[in-house]
Amino acid sequence: MWIGVLGFVLIIAFLVWLFWPIIIGAPWIPTPMKVVRRMLELADVQEGDVVIDLGSGDGRILIAAAKERKAKAIGIEADPLRLMWSRRNIRNHGLHKQAKVVWGNFLDKDLGEASVVTIYQSQDINNTLEPKLERELKPGTRVVSHVFSFNGWDPQKVDNESHVYFYIV
Ligand SMILES: C[S@@+](CC[C@H](N)C(=O)[O-])C[C@H]1O[C@@H](n2cnc3c(N)ncnc32)[C@H](O)[C@@H]1O
C-alpha cells in the first residue's frame, strides 16, 4: 500500500519536473539554424561579447555564438533533459571553455553579465521579462527575439522574413 502511494507521488513529481519548463515558459521548439545565424548577425555578435540565451534548448544558439562568432555563451535552461543534452552538444563541439548552460528559471537569474540576450519564448514571457531586462541589462546591451516582440520598446530592426526583432537597451 505505502509503496504504491510512494510510487504514485514519485511519478507525479517526475512529471512535474519534466513538464515544468512548459508551465513556466515556452516548450522546446528549436530556432532554425538559418534564423539563429540571422539573430547573431543582427546583434553583430563578436569576440568579447557575452551572449545569454534565455531557455537555451539544445544549445544551438550558444554553439553558433561560440563557434562562429568567438563569443562567450551562457544558456539558462529549466528542462533537465535539454540541459544534459545541450551540455553534451557543447562538449562534442569542444566548446566547454567558451559555452556553458546553467540549470534554472531565467526569471530568477541575474542577466547583468550579458552584452547580448537572445530569446525565443512567448509574448507573455516577453511582457514579463521586459521590466526585468530594463532593470538588469547594461545600457547598450543588444536583445534579439525570435517571433515575439517587446511591446514597450522600439526595435532597431525587424526582419519580417526570419521573424526576428532586434533591440538595443
Ligand atoms: C522555444 S524553445 C527555444 C530554444 C532555443 N533558445 C532555440 O532558440 O532553439 C524554449 C526553451 O526555453 C526553455 N524554457 C521555457 N521557460 C523557461 C524558463 N522560465 N527558464 C528557463 N528555461 C525555460 C524550454 O525548456 C525550451 O527549451
The ligand as an ORCA input file, in Angstrom:
! r2SCAN-3c Opt
* xyz 0 1
  C      11.180     27.749    -27.956
  S      12.475     26.891    -27.108
  C      13.897     27.801    -27.676
  C      15.198     27.014    -27.521
  C      16.444     27.723    -28.040
  N      16.642     29.017    -27.415
  C      16.373     27.898    -29.524
  O      16.176     29.043    -29.953
  O      16.495     26.901    -30.250
  C      12.218     27.453    -25.429
  C      13.136     26.817    -24.398
  O      13.038     27.543    -23.195
  C      13.002     26.652    -22.089
  N      12.298     27.383    -21.025
  C      10.987     27.758    -21.004
  N      10.741     28.518    -19.943
  C      11.911     28.642    -19.246
  C      12.295     29.340    -18.062
  N      11.420     30.109    -17.373
  N      13.581     29.261    -17.650
  C      14.483     28.522    -18.346
  N      14.182     27.846    -19.481
  C      12.916     27.920    -19.940
  C      12.271     25.420    -22.627
  O      12.594     24.283    -21.866
  C      12.815     25.360    -24.057
  O      13.973     24.588    -24.140
*
